[in-house]
Amino acid sequence: MPQLDTSTWFITILATTITLFILFQLKISKHVYYSSPETKLMKSLKHNTPWEVKWTKIYSPLSLPQQ
C-alpha cells in the first residue's frame, strides 16, 4: 500500500492562507467607512387631526336619554 505524500501540504496551506489574506485585505480596503456620522436634525411634523382641534364626547348607550 503506497504512502500518502504530504510533502506539498505545507506549501499548499501556506499559499492558500496568503491568498485568502490578500483577497480579504483587498475586499476590506474597497469598503467605504464614513469618518463621523452626523445626526440629522429631524423637524417633527405636526399633523392636525379633527379630535385634537375640538373636544368630542363619546356617549355610551346607557347614558343616552330613553326614547
All heavy atoms as TSV, in Angstrom:
chain	resi	resn	atom	element	x	y	z
A	1	MET	N	N	0.845	-1.171	0.000
A	1	MET	CA	C	0.000	0.000	0.000
A	1	MET	C	C	0.895	1.240	0.000
A	1	MET	O	O	1.777	1.373	0.851
A	1	MET	CB	C	-0.901	-0.024	1.247
A	1	MET	CG	C	-1.855	1.137	1.312
A	1	MET	SD	S	-2.999	0.979	2.663
A	1	MET	CE	C	-4.371	0.281	1.834
A	2	PRO	N	N	0.690	2.182	-0.950
A	2	PRO	CA	C	1.584	3.338	-1.036
A	2	PRO	C	C	1.327	4.346	0.094
A	2	PRO	O	O	0.221	4.459	0.607
A	2	PRO	CB	C	1.239	3.940	-2.398
A	2	PRO	CG	C	-0.131	3.466	-2.699
A	2	PRO	CD	C	-0.291	2.146	-2.020
A	3	GLN	N	N	2.373	5.015	0.448
A	3	GLN	CA	C	2.285	6.041	1.490
A	3	GLN	C	C	1.666	7.320	0.898
A	3	GLN	O	O	1.843	7.609	-0.284
A	3	GLN	CB	C	3.673	6.374	2.032
A	3	GLN	CG	C	4.242	5.321	2.954
A	3	GLN	CD	C	3.490	5.285	4.270
A	3	GLN	OE1	O	2.680	4.401	4.493
A	3	GLN	NE2	N	3.753	6.259	5.113
A	4	LEU	N	N	0.986	8.078	1.747
A	4	LEU	CA	C	0.402	9.344	1.326
A	4	LEU	C	C	1.512	10.391	1.317
A	4	LEU	O	O	2.200	10.599	2.321
A	4	LEU	CB	C	-0.720	9.743	2.297
A	4	LEU	CG	C	-1.466	11.028	1.975
A	4	LEU	CD1	C	-2.189	10.899	0.641
A	4	LEU	CD2	C	-2.469	11.347	3.070
A	5	ASP	N	N	1.664	11.055	0.197
A	5	ASP	CA	C	2.724	12.056	0.063
A	5	ASP	C	C	2.247	13.383	0.657
A	5	ASP	O	O	1.354	14.038	0.123
A	5	ASP	CB	C	3.074	12.225	-1.421
A	5	ASP	CG	C	4.251	13.171	-1.604
A	5	ASP	OD1	O	4.982	13.401	-0.622
A	5	ASP	OD2	O	4.425	13.674	-2.728
A	6	THR	N	N	2.845	13.774	1.780
A	6	THR	CA	C	2.442	15.007	2.464
A	6	THR	C	C	3.489	16.103	2.312
A	6	THR	O	O	3.433	17.107	3.022
A	6	THR	CB	C	2.217	14.726	3.962
A	6	THR	OG1	O	3.420	14.215	4.524
A	6	THR	CG2	C	1.076	13.742	4.164
A	7	SER	N	N	4.412	15.936	1.416
A	7	SER	CA	C	5.495	16.903	1.294
A	7	SER	C	C	5.013	18.243	0.733
A	7	SER	O	O	5.626	19.273	1.004
A	7	SER	CB	C	6.614	16.338	0.414
A	7	SER	OG	O	6.124	16.109	-0.890
A	8	THR	N	N	3.934	18.250	-0.029
A	8	THR	CA	C	3.463	19.502	-0.628
A	8	THR	C	C	2.366	20.169	0.195
A	8	THR	O	O	1.892	21.246	-0.173
A	8	THR	CB	C	2.918	19.234	-2.039
A	8	THR	OG1	O	1.855	18.293	-1.952
A	8	THR	CG2	C	4.015	18.697	-2.937
A	9	TRP	N	N	1.948	19.567	1.304
A	9	TRP	CA	C	0.848	20.125	2.075
A	9	TRP	C	C	1.205	21.478	2.674
A	9	TRP	O	O	0.390	22.391	2.705
A	9	TRP	CB	C	0.450	19.158	3.186
A	9	TRP	CG	C	-0.374	18.009	2.691
A	9	TRP	CD1	C	-0.495	17.592	1.419
A	9	TRP	CD2	C	-1.176	17.153	3.492
A	9	TRP	NE1	N	-1.318	16.514	1.347
A	9	TRP	CE2	C	-1.757	16.200	2.606
A	9	TRP	CE3	C	-1.434	17.050	4.838
A	9	TRP	CZ2	C	-2.603	15.200	3.070
A	9	TRP	CZ3	C	-2.276	16.051	5.292
A	9	TRP	CH2	C	-2.860	15.150	4.402
A	10	PHE	N	N	2.426	21.608	3.167
A	10	PHE	CA	C	2.823	22.856	3.831
A	10	PHE	C	C	2.765	24.034	2.861
A	10	PHE	O	O	2.186	25.077	3.177
A	10	PHE	CB	C	4.234	22.733	4.426
A	10	PHE	CG	C	4.709	24.015	5.041
A	10	PHE	CD1	C	4.205	24.447	6.253
A	10	PHE	CD2	C	5.660	24.806	4.401
A	10	PHE	CE1	C	4.637	25.643	6.815
A	10	PHE	CE2	C	6.092	25.993	4.951
A	10	PHE	CZ	C	5.587	26.407	6.169
A	11	ILE	N	N	3.333	23.873	1.696
A	11	ILE	CA	C	3.348	24.977	0.729
A	11	ILE	C	C	1.939	25.262	0.215
A	11	ILE	O	O	1.571	26.424	-0.033
A	11	ILE	CB	C	4.330	24.689	-0.435
A	11	ILE	CG1	C	4.581	25.952	-1.268
A	11	ILE	CG2	C	3.845	23.568	-1.304
A	11	ILE	CD1	C	5.325	27.035	-0.553
A	12	THR	N	N	1.092	24.227	0.105
A	12	THR	CA	C	-0.293	24.427	-0.340
A	12	THR	C	C	-1.089	25.210	0.702
A	12	THR	O	O	-1.807	26.164	0.367
A	12	THR	CB	C	-0.967	23.060	-0.598
A	12	THR	OG1	O	-0.180	22.325	-1.535
A	12	THR	CG2	C	-2.375	23.240	-1.119
A	13	ILE	N	N	-0.982	24.828	1.952
A	13	ILE	CA	C	-1.697	25.530	3.028
A	13	ILE	C	C	-1.178	26.953	3.173
A	13	ILE	O	O	-1.952	27.897	3.352
A	13	ILE	CB	C	-1.575	24.740	4.349
A	13	ILE	CG1	C	-2.336	23.416	4.228
A	13	ILE	CG2	C	-2.087	25.551	5.522
A	13	ILE	CD1	C	-2.117	22.465	5.376
A	14	LEU	N	N	0.136	27.130	3.074
A	14	LEU	CA	C	0.723	28.464	3.191
A	14	LEU	C	C	0.264	29.366	2.037
A	14	LEU	O	O	-0.127	30.519	2.266
A	14	LEU	CB	C	2.250	28.350	3.200
A	14	LEU	CG	C	3.017	29.642	3.446
A	14	LEU	CD1	C	2.745	30.153	4.848
A	14	LEU	CD2	C	4.503	29.413	3.246
A	15	ALA	N	N	0.258	28.867	0.833
A	15	ALA	CA	C	-0.166	29.655	-0.317
A	15	ALA	C	C	-1.654	29.999	-0.236
A	15	ALA	O	O	-2.068	31.128	-0.548
A	15	ALA	CB	C	0.122	28.891	-1.612
A	16	THR	N	N	-2.456	29.061	0.220
A	16	THR	CA	C	-3.890	29.319	0.376
A	16	THR	C	C	-4.141	30.389	1.428
A	16	THR	O	O	-4.963	31.295	1.238
A	16	THR	CB	C	-4.621	28.017	0.758
A	16	THR	OG1	O	-4.319	27.009	-0.203
A	16	THR	CG2	C	-6.114	28.232	0.837
A	17	THR	N	N	-3.430	30.309	2.553
A	17	THR	CA	C	-3.586	31.291	3.618
A	17	THR	C	C	-3.178	32.685	3.157
A	17	THR	O	O	-3.887	33.670	3.413
A	17	THR	CB	C	-2.741	30.878	4.846
A	17	THR	OG1	O	-3.066	29.529	5.200
A	17	THR	CG2	C	-3.003	31.785	6.021
A	18	ILE	N	N	-2.062	32.778	2.467
A	18	ILE	CA	C	-1.604	34.084	1.971
A	18	ILE	C	C	-2.584	34.647	0.949
A	18	ILE	O	O	-2.912	35.836	0.968
A	18	ILE	CB	C	-0.178	33.960	1.385
A	18	ILE	CG1	C	0.819	33.673	2.502
A	18	ILE	CG2	C	0.210	35.213	0.622
A	18	ILE	CD1	C	2.207	33.327	2.016
A	19	THR	N	N	-3.076	33.784	0.060
A	19	THR	CA	C	-4.037	34.234	-0.946
A	19	THR	C	C	-5.316	34.738	-0.311
A	19	THR	O	O	-5.841	35.797	-0.685
A	19	THR	CB	C	-4.354	33.086	-1.925
A	19	THR	OG1	O	-3.122	32.605	-2.477
A	19	THR	CG2	C	-5.275	33.542	-3.024
A	20	LEU	N	N	-5.842	34.005	0.669
A	20	LEU	CA	C	-7.051	34.450	1.361
A	20	LEU	C	C	-6.822	35.760	2.102
A	20	LEU	O	O	-7.686	36.631	2.114
A	20	LEU	CB	C	-7.530	33.369	2.325
A	20	LEU	CG	C	-8.230	32.175	1.695
A	20	LEU	CD1	C	-8.537	31.112	2.731
A	20	LEU	CD2	C	-9.513	32.626	1.015
A	21	PHE	N	N	-5.660	35.896	2.725
A	21	PHE	CA	C	-5.344	37.133	3.432
A	21	PHE	C	C	-5.334	38.321	2.466
A	21	PHE	O	O	-5.920	39.365	2.742
A	21	PHE	CB	C	-3.987	36.996	4.135
A	21	PHE	CG	C	-3.561	38.240	4.849
A	21	PHE	CD1	C	-4.146	38.588	6.064
A	21	PHE	CD2	C	-2.602	39.069	4.306
A	21	PHE	CE1	C	-3.754	39.742	6.726
A	21	PHE	CE2	C	-2.201	40.218	4.957
A	21	PHE	CZ	C	-2.787	40.556	6.172
A	22	ILE	N	N	-4.689	38.142	1.318
A	22	ILE	CA	C	-4.621	39.232	0.332
A	22	ILE	C	C	-6.008	39.560	-0.208
A	22	ILE	O	O	-6.377	40.732	-0.345
A	22	ILE	CB	C	-3.651	38.853	-0.812
A	22	ILE	CG1	C	-2.220	38.826	-0.279
A	22	ILE	CG2	C	-3.770	39.818	-1.978
A	22	ILE	CD1	C	-1.208	38.256	-1.248
A	23	LEU	N	N	-6.815	38.535	-0.497
A	23	LEU	CA	C	-8.169	38.781	-1.004
A	23	LEU	C	C	-9.023	39.541	0.004
A	23	LEU	O	O	-9.747	40.477	-0.345
A	23	LEU	CB	C	-8.839	37.462	-1.376
A	23	LEU	CG	C	-8.343	36.811	-2.657
A	23	LEU	CD1	C	-8.989	35.447	-2.861
A	23	LEU	CD2	C	-8.643	37.716	-3.843
A	24	PHE	N	N	-8.942	39.147	1.272
A	24	PHE	CA	C	-9.718	39.848	2.295
A	24	PHE	C	C	-9.221	41.270	2.492
A	24	PHE	O	O	-10.014	42.182	2.727
A	24	PHE	CB	C	-9.700	39.086	3.621
A	24	PHE	CG	C	-10.722	37.985	3.673
A	24	PHE	CD1	C	-10.343	36.657	3.682
A	24	PHE	CD2	C	-12.072	38.287	3.705
A	24	PHE	CE1	C	-11.282	35.655	3.727
A	24	PHE	CE2	C	-13.031	37.279	3.754
A	24	PHE	CZ	C	-12.628	35.960	3.761
A	25	GLN	N	N	-7.922	41.483	2.401
A	25	GLN	CA	C	-7.390	42.845	2.524
A	25	GLN	C	C	-7.891	43.728	1.391
A	25	GLN	O	O	-8.245	44.880	1.595
A	25	GLN	CB	C	-5.858	42.827	2.539
A	25	GLN	CG	C	-5.265	42.239	3.801
A	25	GLN	CD	C	-5.630	43.035	5.027
A	25	GLN	OE1	O	-5.598	44.257	5.021
A	25	GLN	NE2	N	-5.995	42.337	6.079
A	26	LEU	N	N	-7.924	43.186	0.183
A	26	LEU	CA	C	-8.427	43.954	-0.954
A	26	LEU	C	C	-9.917	44.253	-0.805
A	26	LEU	O	O	-10.385	45.346	-1.108
A	26	LEU	CB	C	-8.175	43.194	-2.256
A	26	LEU	CG	C	-6.718	43.138	-2.713
A	26	LEU	CD1	C	-6.585	42.210	-3.914
A	26	LEU	CD2	C	-6.217	44.524	-3.046
A	27	LYS	N	N	-10.660	43.274	-0.302
A	27	LYS	CA	C	-12.094	43.466	-0.133
A	27	LYS	C	C	-12.373	44.520	0.938
A	27	LYS	O	O	-13.237	45.376	0.773
A	27	LYS	CB	C	-12.751	42.143	0.236
A	27	LYS	CG	C	-14.248	42.196	0.253
A	27	LYS	CD	C	-14.814	40.800	0.344
A	27	LYS	CE	C	-16.306	40.803	0.348
A	27	LYS	NZ	N	-16.894	41.209	-0.917
A	28	ILE	N	N	-11.636	44.476	2.035
A	28	ILE	CA	C	-11.848	45.434	3.124
A	28	ILE	C	C	-11.382	46.822	2.709
A	28	ILE	O	O	-11.992	47.824	3.085
A	28	ILE	CB	C	-11.129	44.947	4.400
A	28	ILE	CG1	C	-11.844	43.715	4.946
A	28	ILE	CG2	C	-11.067	46.038	5.453
A	28	ILE	CD1	C	-11.134	43.045	6.091
A	29	SER	N	N	-10.316	46.918	1.913
A	29	SER	CA	C	-9.799	48.231	1.532
A	29	SER	C	C	-10.755	48.964	0.597
A	29	SER	O	O	-10.732	50.189	0.530
A	29	SER	CB	C	-8.429	48.099	0.871
A	29	SER	OG	O	-8.561	47.475	-0.388
A	30	LYS	N	N	-11.610	48.233	-0.112
A	30	LYS	CA	C	-12.572	48.877	-1.001
A	30	LYS	C	C	-13.837	49.312	-0.272
A	30	LYS	O	O	-14.674	49.987	-0.844
A	30	LYS	CB	C	-12.940	47.928	-2.142
A	30	LYS	CG	C	-11.808	47.712	-3.108
A	30	LYS	CD	C	-12.220	46.779	-4.218
A	30	LYS	CE	C	-11.036	46.528	-5.149
A	30	LYS	NZ	N	-11.359	45.584	-6.202
A	31	HIS	N	N	-13.965	48.910	0.976
A	31	HIS	CA	C	-15.151	49.271	1.748
A	31	HIS	C	C	-15.031	50.725	2.197
A	31	HIS	O	O	-13.987	51.160	2.665
A	31	HIS	CB	C	-15.270	48.364	2.972
A	31	HIS	CG	C	-16.598	48.440	3.645
A	31	HIS	ND1	N	-17.366	49.553	3.670
A	31	HIS	CD2	C	-17.302	47.511	4.329
A	31	HIS	CE1	C	-18.474	49.330	4.338
A	31	HIS	NE2	N	-18.456	48.080	4.753
A	32	VAL	N	N	-16.113	51.479	2.056
A	32	VAL	CA	C	-16.097	52.899	2.412
A	32	VAL	C	C	-16.601	53.049	3.838
A	32	VAL	O	O	-17.739	52.706	4.153
A	32	VAL	CB	C	-16.994	53.711	1.453
A	32	VAL	CG1	C	-17.035	55.170	1.867
A	32	VAL	CG2	C	-16.488	53.570	0.040
A	33	TYR	N	N	-15.741	53.556	4.707
A	33	TYR	CA	C	-16.125	53.849	6.080
A	33	TYR	C	C	-16.314	55.348	6.211
A	33	TYR	O	O	-15.447	56.130	5.840
A	33	TYR	CB	C	-15.046	53.397	7.064
A	33	TYR	CG	C	-14.903	51.898	7.149
A	33	TYR	CD1	C	-13.857	51.248	6.509
A	33	TYR	CD2	C	-15.815	51.139	7.861
A	33	TYR	CE1	C	-13.728	49.876	6.584
A	33	TYR	CE2	C	-15.695	49.772	7.944
A	33	TYR	CZ	C	-14.651	49.148	7.308
A	33	TYR	OH	O	-14.535	47.796	7.379
A	34	TYR	N	N	-17.448	55.756	6.740
A	34	TYR	CA	C	-17.696	57.169	6.945
A	34	TYR	C	C	-17.026	57.590	8.243
A	34	TYR	O	O	-17.170	56.939	9.272
A	34	TYR	CB	C	-19.194	57.448	6.978
A	34	TYR	CG	C	-19.846	57.152	5.657
A	34	TYR	CD1	C	-20.622	56.015	5.467
A	34	TYR	CD2	C	-19.674	57.998	4.575
A	34	TYR	CE1	C	-21.199	55.733	4.247
A	34	TYR	CE2	C	-20.247	57.734	3.346
A	34	TYR	CZ	C	-21.010	56.602	3.198
A	34	TYR	OH	O	-21.579	56.338	1.978
A	35	SER	N	N	-16.283	58.692	8.187
A	35	SER	CA	C	-15.458	59.073	9.326
A	35	SER	C	C	-16.281	59.427	10.559
A	35	SER	O	O	-16.047	58.919	11.634
A	35	SER	CB	C	-14.542	60.236	8.945
A	35	SER	OG	O	-15.332	61.335	8.515
A	36	SER	N	N	-17.235	60.343	10.405
A	36	SER	CA	C	-18.054	60.696	11.563
A	36	SER	C	C	-19.498	60.884	11.124
A	36	SER	O	O	-19.825	61.897	10.514
A	36	SER	CB	C	-17.533	61.983	12.202
A	36	SER	OG	O	-17.615	63.034	11.269
A	37	PRO	N	N	-20.315	59.933	11.426
A	37	PRO	CA	C	-21.722	60.085	11.050
A	37	PRO	C	C	-22.368	61.178	11.895
A	37	PRO	O	O	-22.292	61.158	13.114
A	37	PRO	CB	C	-22.323	58.715	11.338
A	37	PRO	CG	C	-21.401	58.073	12.288
A	37	PRO	CD	C	-20.046	58.666	12.061
A	38	GLU	N	N	-22.950	62.142	11.220
A	38	GLU	CA	C	-23.570	63.248	11.940
A	38	GLU	C	C	-25.070	63.009	12.036
A	38	GLU	O	O	-25.695	62.536	11.098
A	38	GLU	CB	C	-23.300	64.564	11.202
A	38	GLU	CG	C	-21.833	64.895	11.123
A	38	GLU	CD	C	-21.574	66.131	10.263
A	38	GLU	OE1	O	-22.553	66.746	9.799
A	38	GLU	OE2	O	-20.412	66.457	10.074
A	39	THR	N	N	-25.599	63.360	13.180
A	39	THR	CA	C	-27.035	63.179	13.357
A	39	THR	C	C	-27.780	64.268	12.610
A	39	THR	O	O	-27.401	65.441	12.641
A	39	THR	CB	C	-27.419	63.224	14.840
A	39	THR	OG1	O	-26.985	64.471	15.372
A	39	THR	CG2	C	-26.762	62.107	15.612
A	40	LYS	N	N	-28.790	63.881	11.952
A	40	LYS	CA	C	-29.590	64.810	11.177
A	40	LYS	C	C	-30.710	65.325	12.073
A	40	LYS	O	O	-31.380	64.546	12.741
A	40	LYS	CB	C	-30.181	64.073	9.983
A	40	LYS	CG	C	-30.679	64.974	8.894
A	40	LYS	CD	C	-31.322	64.128	7.809
A	40	LYS	CE	C	-30.613	64.327	6.508
A	40	LYS	NZ	N	-31.267	63.644	5.410
A	41	LEU	N	N	-30.890	66.626	12.092
A	41	LEU	CA	C	-31.951	67.185	12.906
A	41	LEU	C	C	-33.280	66.985	12.185
A	41	LEU	O	O	-33.504	67.527	11.112
A	41	LEU	CB	C	-31.710	68.676	13.161
A	41	LEU	CG	C	-30.479	68.996	14.005
A	41	LEU	CD1	C	-30.266	70.498	14.076
A	41	LEU	CD2	C	-30.632	68.417	15.390
A	42	MET	N	N	-34.110	66.197	12.796
A	42	MET	CA	C	-35.402	65.900	12.202
A	42	MET	C	C	-36.443	66.833	12.792
A	42	MET	O	O	-36.627	66.875	14.000
A	42	MET	CB	C	-35.799	64.447	12.490
A	42	MET	CG	C	-34.852	63.427	11.897
A	42	MET	SD	S	-34.836	63.451	10.109
A	42	MET	CE	C	-36.410	62.758	9.764
A	43	LYS	N	N	-37.065	67.605	11.936
A	43	LYS	CA	C	-38.104	68.506	12.390
A	43	LYS	C	C	-39.398	67.718	12.483
A	43	LYS	O	O	-39.837	67.115	11.503
A	43	LYS	CB	C	-38.253	69.660	11.403
A	43	LYS	CG	C	-39.090	70.809	11.937
A	43	LYS	CD	C	-38.960	71.990	10.996
A	43	LYS	CE	C	-40.276	72.142	10.263
A	43	LYS	NZ	N	-40.283	73.295	9.368
A	44	SER	N	N	-39.973	67.695	13.669
A	44	SER	CA	C	-41.190	66.915	13.831
A	44	SER	C	C	-42.350	67.632	13.159
A	44	SER	O	O	-42.550	68.827	13.332
A	44	SER	CB	C	-41.487	66.686	15.315
A	44	SER	OG	O	-41.728	67.929	15.924
A	45	LEU	N	N	-43.075	66.886	12.404
A	45	LEU	CA	C	-44.211	67.438	11.679
A	45	LEU	C	C	-45.456	67.321	12.543
A	45	LEU	O	O	-45.749	66.256	13.086
A	45	LEU	CB	C	-44.417	66.690	10.364
A	45	LEU	CG	C	-43.265	66.787	9.368
A	45	LEU	CD1	C	-43.521	65.873	8.187
A	45	LEU	CD2	C	-43.103	68.215	8.902
A	46	LYS	N	N	-46.175	68.419	12.661
A	46	LYS	CA	C	-47.397	68.424	13.456
A	46	LYS	C	C	-48.574	68.220	12.520
A	46	LYS	O	O	-48.806	69.019	11.612
A	46	LYS	CB	C	-47.523	69.769	14.196
A	46	LYS	CG	C	-48.763	69.916	15.007
A	46	LYS	CD	C	-48.716	69.011	16.208
A	46	LYS	CE	C	-49.940	69.296	17.082
A	46	LYS	NZ	N	-50.187	68.253	18.011
A	47	HIS	N	N	-49.297	67.129	12.749
A	47	HIS	CA	C	-50.468	66.847	11.947
A	47	HIS	C	C	-51.698	67.235	12.742
A	47	HIS	O	O	-51.893	66.759	13.855
A	47	HIS	CB	C	-50.538	65.361	11.574
A	47	HIS	CG	C	-49.390	64.923	10.729
A	47	HIS	ND1	N	-49.243	65.297	9.425
A	47	HIS	CD2	C	-48.314	64.144	11.000
A	47	HIS	CE1	C	-48.147	64.772	8.920
A	47	HIS	NE2	N	-47.555	64.074	9.864
A	48	ASN	N	N	-52.504	68.082	12.161
A	48	ASN	CA	C	-53.740	68.465	12.825
A	48	ASN	C	C	-54.821	67.441	12.512
A	48	ASN	O	O	-55.184	67.227	11.366
A	48	ASN	CB	C	-54.197	69.860	12.363
A	48	ASN	CG	C	-53.281	70.928	12.896
A	48	ASN	OD1	O	-52.707	70.784	13.967
A	48	ASN	ND2	N	-53.131	72.004	12.159
A	49	THR	N	N	-55.300	66.837	13.549
A	49	THR	CA	C	-56.370	65.860	13.388
A	49	THR	C	C	-57.645	66.443	13.976
A	49	THR	O	O	-57.585	67.292	14.872
A	49	THR	CB	C	-56.006	64.545	14.099
A	49	THR	OG1	O	-55.675	64.853	15.446
A	49	THR	CG2	C	-54.824	63.871	13.425
A	50	PRO	N	N	-58.778	66.024	13.509
A	50	PRO	CA	C	-60.034	66.616	13.983
A	50	PRO	C	C	-60.242	66.484	15.486
A	50	PRO	O	O	-60.781	67.371	16.118
A	50	PRO	CB	C	-61.110	65.840	13.216
A	50	PRO	CG	C	-60.413	65.257	12.046
A	50	PRO	CD	C	-58.991	65.057	12.444
A	51	TRP	N	N	-59.790	65.388	16.076
A	51	TRP	CA	C	-60.038	65.232	17.509
A	51	TRP	C	C	-59.080	66.054	18.354
A	51	TRP	O	O	-59.292	66.208	19.538
A	51	TRP	CB	C	-59.987	63.763	17.903
A	51	TRP	CG	C	-58.726	63.067	17.505
A	51	TRP	CD1	C	-57.571	63.026	18.193
A	51	TRP	CD2	C	-58.505	62.316	16.318
A	51	TRP	NE1	N	-56.631	62.313	17.516
A	51	TRP	CE2	C	-57.178	61.850	16.359
A	51	TRP	CE3	C	-59.309	61.987	15.214
A	51	TRP	CZ2	C	-56.644	61.084	15.338
A	51	TRP	CZ3	C	-58.752	61.220	14.218
A	51	TRP	CH2	C	-57.444	60.783	14.282
A	52	GLU	N	N	-58.026	66.591	17.774
A	52	GLU	CA	C	-57.157	67.484	18.533
A	52	GLU	C	C	-57.668	68.921	18.502
A	52	GLU	O	O	-57.365	69.698	19.379
A	52	GLU	CB	C	-55.733	67.438	17.974
A	52	GLU	CG	C	-55.018	66.134	18.238
A	52	GLU	CD	C	-53.639	66.110	17.624
A	52	GLU	OE1	O	-53.330	67.009	16.821
A	52	GLU	OE2	O	-52.875	65.192	17.944
A	53	VAL	N	N	-58.437	69.268	17.484
A	53	VAL	CA	C	-58.922	70.628	17.337
A	53	VAL	C	C	-60.101	70.879	18.277
A	53	VAL	O	O	-60.181	71.900	18.933
A	53	VAL	CB	C	-59.323	70.889	15.872
A	53	VAL	CG1	C	-59.932	72.274	15.726
A	53	VAL	CG2	C	-58.106	70.741	14.979
A	54	LYS	N	N	-61.003	69.966	18.371
A	54	LYS	CA	C	-62.190	70.170	19.206
A	54	LYS	C	C	-62.363	69.011	20.174
A	54	LYS	O	O	-61.873	67.916	19.960
A	54	LYS	CB	C	-63.420	70.331	18.334
A	54	LYS	CG	C	-63.735	69.114	17.491
A	54	LYS	CD	C	-64.950	69.359	16.625
A	54	LYS	CE	C	-65.245	68.105	15.803
A	54	LYS	NZ	N	-66.382	68.258	14.950
A	55	TRP	N	N	-63.073	69.322	21.225
A	55	TRP	CA	C	-63.343	68.303	22.226
A	55	TRP	C	C	-64.552	67.509	21.789
A	55	TRP	O	O	-65.579	68.069	21.391
A	55	TRP	CB	C	-63.613	68.985	23.566
A	55	TRP	CG	C	-63.873	68.034	24.671
A	55	TRP	CD1	C	-62.965	67.345	25.380
A	55	TRP	CD2	C	-65.163	67.680	25.190
A	55	TRP	NE1	N	-63.581	66.581	26.311
A	55	TRP	CE2	C	-64.941	66.762	26.220
A	55	TRP	CE3	C	-66.475	68.050	24.876
A	55	TRP	CZ2	C	-65.965	66.207	26.946
A	55	TRP	CZ3	C	-67.500	67.486	25.605
A	55	TRP	CH2	C	-67.249	66.573	26.632
A	56	THR	N	N	-64.426	66.212	21.830
A	56	THR	CA	C	-65.563	65.378	21.466
A	56	THR	C	C	-65.935	64.513	22.648
A	56	THR	O	O	-65.077	64.114	23.445
A	56	THR	CB	C	-65.227	64.479	20.260
A	56	THR	OG1	O	-64.102	63.679	20.598
A	56	THR	CG2	C	-64.937	65.287	19.030
A	57	LYS	N	N	-67.194	64.251	22.767
A	57	LYS	CA	C	-67.686	63.422	23.856
A	57	LYS	C	C	-68.195	62.119	23.271
A	57	LYS	O	O	-68.884	62.112	22.251
A	57	LYS	CB	C	-68.817	64.136	24.582
A	57	LYS	CG	C	-69.311	63.389	25.781
A	57	LYS	CD	C	-70.333	64.213	26.533
A	57	LYS	CE	C	-70.772	63.443	27.766
A	57	LYS	NZ	N	-71.769	64.181	28.536
A	58	ILE	N	N	-67.851	61.042	23.925
A	58	ILE	CA	C	-68.319	59.744	23.485
A	58	ILE	C	C	-69.480	59.345	24.403
A	58	ILE	O	O	-69.344	59.331	25.617
A	58	ILE	CB	C	-67.188	58.701	23.562
A	58	ILE	CG1	C	-66.035	59.111	22.659
A	58	ILE	CG2	C	-67.706	57.316	23.203
A	58	ILE	CD1	C	-64.809	58.263	22.796
A	59	TYR	N	N	-70.585	59.096	23.785
A	59	TYR	CA	C	-71.772	58.734	24.558
A	59	TYR	C	C	-71.881	57.210	24.642
A	59	TYR	O	O	-71.810	56.525	23.632
A	59	TYR	CB	C	-73.026	59.275	23.878
A	59	TYR	CG	C	-73.113	60.789	23.879
A	59	TYR	CD1	C	-72.693	61.507	22.781
A	59	TYR	CD2	C	-73.608	61.450	24.986
A	59	TYR	CE1	C	-72.761	62.885	22.777
A	59	TYR	CE2	C	-73.682	62.840	24.999
A	59	TYR	CZ	C	-73.259	63.542	23.893
A	59	TYR	OH	O	-73.323	64.906	23.896
A	60	SER	N	N	-72.065	56.744	25.830
A	60	SER	CA	C	-72.323	55.316	25.958
A	60	SER	C	C	-73.824	55.105	25.768
A	60	SER	O	O	-74.633	55.985	26.097
A	60	SER	CB	C	-71.853	54.771	27.302
A	60	SER	OG	O	-72.770	55.106	28.301
A	61	PRO	N	N	-74.237	53.975	25.288
A	61	PRO	CA	C	-75.677	53.757	25.021
A	61	PRO	C	C	-76.541	53.895	26.272
A	61	PRO	O	O	-77.688	54.288	26.201
A	61	PRO	CB	C	-75.726	52.353	24.463
A	61	PRO	CG	C	-74.359	52.052	23.986
A	61	PRO	CD	C	-73.420	52.873	24.820
A	62	LEU	N	N	-75.972	53.582	27.434
A	62	LEU	CA	C	-76.782	53.653	28.652
A	62	LEU	C	C	-77.009	55.088	29.125
A	62	LEU	O	O	-77.962	55.356	29.853
A	62	LEU	CB	C	-76.108	52.843	29.771
A	62	LEU	CG	C	-75.994	51.340	29.497
A	62	LEU	CD1	C	-75.195	50.669	30.598
A	62	LEU	CD2	C	-77.368	50.723	29.366
A	63	SER	N	N	-76.150	56.000	28.736
A	63	SER	CA	C	-76.306	57.378	29.204
A	63	SER	C	C	-77.189	58.227	28.270
A	63	SER	O	O	-77.482	59.371	28.586
A	63	SER	CB	C	-74.929	58.044	29.314
A	63	SER	OG	O	-74.382	58.229	28.039
A	64	LEU	N	N	-77.603	57.683	27.152
A	64	LEU	CA	C	-78.471	58.408	26.238
A	64	LEU	C	C	-79.896	58.476	26.813
A	64	LEU	O	O	-80.315	57.570	27.538
A	64	LEU	CB	C	-78.505	57.707	24.860
A	64	LEU	CG	C	-77.222	57.773	24.051
A	64	LEU	CD1	C	-77.353	56.908	22.804
A	64	LEU	CD2	C	-76.882	59.183	23.659
A	65	PRO	N	N	-80.586	59.550	26.517
A	65	PRO	CA	C	-81.965	59.625	27.008
A	65	PRO	C	C	-82.825	58.536	26.378
A	65	PRO	O	O	-82.634	58.160	25.226
A	65	PRO	CB	C	-82.439	61.007	26.557
A	65	PRO	CG	C	-81.452	61.469	25.570
A	65	PRO	CD	C	-80.199	60.706	25.747
A	66	GLN	N	N	-83.727	58.038	27.184
A	66	GLN	CA	C	-84.588	56.970	26.672
A	66	GLN	C	C	-85.608	57.518	25.712
A	66	GLN	O	O	-86.119	58.603	25.895
A	66	GLN	CB	C	-85.273	56.271	27.823
A	66	GLN	CG	C	-84.274	55.536	28.694
A	66	GLN	CD	C	-84.968	54.562	29.611
A	66	GLN	OE1	O	-86.194	54.428	29.581
A	66	GLN	NE2	N	-84.185	53.874	30.409
A	67	GLN	N	N	-85.871	56.744	24.700
A	67	GLN	CA	C	-86.793	57.225	23.673
A	67	GLN	C	C	-88.176	56.643	23.866
A	67	GLN	O	O	-88.390	55.584	24.286
A	67	GLN	CB	C	-86.259	56.861	22.289
A	67	GLN	CG	C	-84.945	57.535	22.011
A	67	GLN	CD	C	-84.365	57.138	20.655
A	67	GLN	OE1	O	-84.963	56.381	19.912
A	67	GLN	NE2	N	-83.190	57.629	20.367
